[in-house]
């Protein structure tokens, strides 16, 4: 685990300015010069590129996350299709439940048709069926 750092991690405009000043260096050298490294207990230096890149993106004012984000790890986007699993279950992923604002314990009434399954959330007013 990381033990210490000699330099404070730069953020915001200070980070952007320092990166511009160091244009001739590699990404790793820029990250280190901006304080994005740690010294492990064994004395090994580790550059934290992910933290550095995220700080640089934030400093530039680029918003990667939004309300419509499918998941925080950059995974697949919602396809609005599911497949019956080998055990017969249908799994509705968290992308859909998050988009609807569902929480653990929310209940649904299931009604079956010939070619459809309808889920109706219980305990909420019928505001809209969007």
N, C-alpha and C positions, 0 to 999 in steps of 0.2 A: 504494500500500500504506500501511497505517496507520503513523504515526510515533510519536506520543506521546499520553499521557493525563495530565490534571492531577489527577484524583481516582482513588483506589483503588476497584476494583469491589467493592461490598458483596455479601456472601453470607449465607446462613443467617438467623438471627434479626435481625441488624442490618439486612439487606435488607428483611425483612418489616416491621420497625418503621418504617424510613424511608419505605416506600411508604404505610403507614398515616398517617404524619405529613403526607404530601404528597397527601392524598386529593383536593384541589381542582385539582391539576395534570393535564395530559394524560398519556397513556402515555409519549410521547416525552420530555416534561419530567421525568417520574419516572425514566425510564431514564437520562437525562443526569445528574440530581442524584445518582443512585446509582452513577455512575462508568462507565456502559455507553456510552461514546463514545470515539472516537479523533480525532486531528487528523492529516489527511493531509499529505504533503510539500508540497502546494500551499496548506496552511493551512485547508482545508475541514474542518468538523466533521461527523463521521458518527456517528449514534446507532445502536448495535447492538441492535435490538429483539429479535432471535432469542436472543441471549445473555442479555439481560435477562429475557425470559419464561422461558427454560429455568432460569435461576438462581432465579427466583421460584417456579417449580413445584417445583424440588428443595428449596428452603427450606421450603416448605409440607409436605414429606414425601410428595408425590404420586409414586407409582411408575408411569411410563408404559411403560417397557420391562419385559418379562417373558420367561420361557423360551419362551412360546407365541407370541411376537410373530412376525408374518409377515415383516416386513422393517423396517429402521430408518428408512425414509423415509415411513412412513404410507401405503404403497401399497395395492394390492388384497390382500384376504385369500385364503388358499388355497381353491380351489374343488374340488380333486381331479378336475379335468377338463383334458385337453389336446386340441389339435387338430393333425392332421397338417399340416405346413407345405407350402408350394407346391413345395419341393424334395424332399418325401417324408420329411423328418426328423420325429421326435417329440422335443420338447424338454421335459425334466423340469427345472423351475426350481429355483433355489437354496432356495426356501422348503421344499421337500420334502427336499432333501439335507441342509440344516441341521437340520431336525427329526429326521432319522435319525442325525445326527452323522457324516455321510460326509465324507471328506477327499479331496483330489485324489490320484489313483492307486488308490483303492479299485476293486476289480474285481468284475464280476458275470457270472454265467452266464445266457444268454438262452434260454428255451424258448418255442416258439411253439405255440399251440393254434389251433383253427379261428376263435375269436372272442376270443382273449386273448393277451397277451404276459406271461410271468412272468419276473421278475428275481430271481435268488438271489445274494446277496452271497457272494463267495468269501473264504476265509481267516478266517472267524469261526465260532465255535461256534454251533450252533442253540440260542440261549438261549430265544427266544420269537419268535413270528410275529405280534406285535401290530400 
